[in-house]
């Protein structure tokens, strides 16, 4: 109704049918090829992008990590060249259920901080779901 009012002027009277045609939502759909081969997950097998880089270049550079317009992709260094903390980012951290099974008194400081954080998060989610039901 408000849309109709905005288009009505002194000499402009637009019908609701016209506005329905103009403001109708549509979806863009590509043409389906009848002879297209299906890939393993239902997508066409030919949709996969072809890589023009050799295996040697892929294994020695970090492709796509360049953020500078005139720069080049950085080279992959040996593990000894990176700081120690970087390798610890890949370590698995215990879940809340695992931390609850252990005694709190025996947990290391890092695990204790994680336990408090995850426990608070779970408690907040529980309280929010209880409030949403009421």
C-alpha positions as CSV (number, residue, x, y, z in Angstrom):
1,X,0.0,0.0,0.0
2,X,2.8,2.4,0.9
3,X,4.5,1.5,-2.4
4,X,1.3,2.5,-4.3
5,X,1.2,5.9,-2.5
6,X,4.8,6.7,-3.4
7,X,4.2,6.2,-7.1
8,X,1.0,8.3,-7.2
9,X,1.6,11.8,-8.1
10,X,-0.5,14.5,-9.7
11,X,-0.8,12.8,-13.1
12,X,0.7,9.4,-12.2
13,X,-1.7,6.7,-11.1
14,X,-0.2,3.2,-11.2
15,X,-2.3,0.2,-10.7
16,X,-1.5,-2.5,-8.1
17,X,-1.1,-5.1,-10.9
18,X,1.6,-2.9,-12.5
19,X,3.5,-2.6,-9.3
20,X,3.2,-6.3,-8.7
21,X,4.9,-6.9,-12.1
22,X,7.6,-4.3,-11.5
23,X,8.4,-5.4,-7.9
24,X,8.2,-9.2,-8.4
25,X,11.1,-11.2,-7.1
26,X,12.8,-13.4,-9.7
27,X,15.6,-15.9,-9.6
28,X,18.4,-16.1,-12.0
29,X,18.7,-19.7,-13.4
30,X,21.3,-20.8,-15.8
31,X,20.5,-23.1,-18.7
32,X,21.0,-26.8,-18.0
33,X,23.1,-28.7,-20.6
34,X,21.5,-32.0,-21.6
35,X,24.9,-33.6,-22.4
36,X,26.8,-32.4,-19.3
37,X,28.5,-35.1,-17.3
38,X,27.7,-35.2,-13.7
39,X,30.5,-35.0,-11.1
40,X,30.7,-37.0,-7.9
41,X,28.5,-34.6,-5.9
42,X,25.9,-33.9,-8.6
43,X,27.7,-30.9,-10.1
44,X,29.0,-31.0,-13.6
45,X,32.5,-32.5,-13.9
46,X,33.7,-29.7,-16.2
47,X,32.9,-27.0,-13.6
48,X,36.1,-27.5,-11.7
49,X,38.6,-24.7,-12.3
50,X,41.7,-25.9,-14.2
51,X,44.9,-24.9,-12.5
52,X,47.6,-23.5,-14.7
53,X,50.3,-23.7,-12.0
54,X,52.8,-26.6,-11.9
55,X,53.0,-28.8,-8.9
56,X,56.5,-27.4,-8.2
57,X,55.2,-23.8,-7.9
58,X,52.3,-24.9,-5.7
59,X,54.6,-26.7,-3.3
60,X,57.2,-23.8,-3.0
61,X,54.9,-20.7,-2.8
62,X,51.9,-19.7,-0.9
63,X,49.6,-19.0,-3.8
64,X,47.1,-16.2,-3.2
65,X,48.7,-14.8,-0.1
66,X,50.0,-11.7,-1.8
67,X,48.2,-8.6,-0.7
68,X,50.3,-6.0,-2.5
69,X,49.4,-5.0,-6.0
70,X,53.0,-5.2,-7.3
71,X,54.2,-7.9,-4.9
72,X,54.8,-11.6,-5.4
73,X,53.4,-14.6,-3.5
74,X,55.6,-15.5,-0.5
75,X,57.9,-18.6,-0.6
76,X,57.3,-21.5,1.8
77,X,60.1,-21.7,4.3
78,X,61.2,-24.7,6.3
79,X,59.6,-25.3,9.7
80,X,62.7,-24.2,11.5
81,X,62.3,-20.7,10.1
82,X,58.9,-20.1,11.7
83,X,58.4,-19.2,15.4
84,X,57.5,-22.0,17.8
85,X,54.1,-20.5,18.7
86,X,53.0,-20.9,15.1
87,X,53.2,-24.6,15.2
88,X,51.2,-24.8,18.4
89,X,48.2,-23.2,16.7
90,X,47.6,-26.6,15.1
91,X,47.4,-28.5,18.4
92,X,44.0,-29.9,19.3
93,X,42.5,-28.3,22.4
94,X,40.2,-30.2,24.7
95,X,36.4,-29.8,24.4
96,X,34.2,-28.7,27.3
97,X,33.0,-32.3,27.9
98,X,36.6,-33.5,28.2
99,X,37.5,-30.7,30.6
100,X,34.4,-31.4,32.8
101,X,35.6,-35.1,33.2
102,X,38.9,-34.0,34.7
103,X,39.5,-32.6,38.1
104,X,39.6,-28.8,38.1
105,X,42.4,-28.7,40.7
106,X,44.8,-30.7,38.4
107,X,44.2,-28.7,35.2
108,X,47.0,-26.6,33.8
109,X,46.3,-22.8,33.7
110,X,45.6,-22.7,30.0
111,X,43.1,-25.5,30.2
112,X,41.5,-23.9,33.3
113,X,41.0,-20.6,31.3
114,X,39.5,-22.6,28.4
115,X,37.2,-24.4,30.8
116,X,35.9,-21.2,32.4
117,X,35.4,-19.6,28.9
118,X,33.5,-22.6,27.5
119,X,31.5,-23.1,30.6
120,X,30.4,-19.5,30.7
121,X,29.5,-19.7,27.0
122,X,27.4,-22.8,27.6
123,X,25.6,-21.3,30.6
124,X,24.8,-18.1,28.6
125,X,23.3,-20.2,25.8
126,X,21.3,-22.3,28.2
127,X,19.9,-19.1,29.9
128,X,19.1,-17.6,26.5
129,X,17.2,-20.6,25.4
130,X,15.2,-20.7,28.6
131,X,14.3,-17.1,28.3
132,X,13.3,-17.6,24.6
133,X,10.9,-20.4,25.6
134,X,9.1,-18.2,28.2
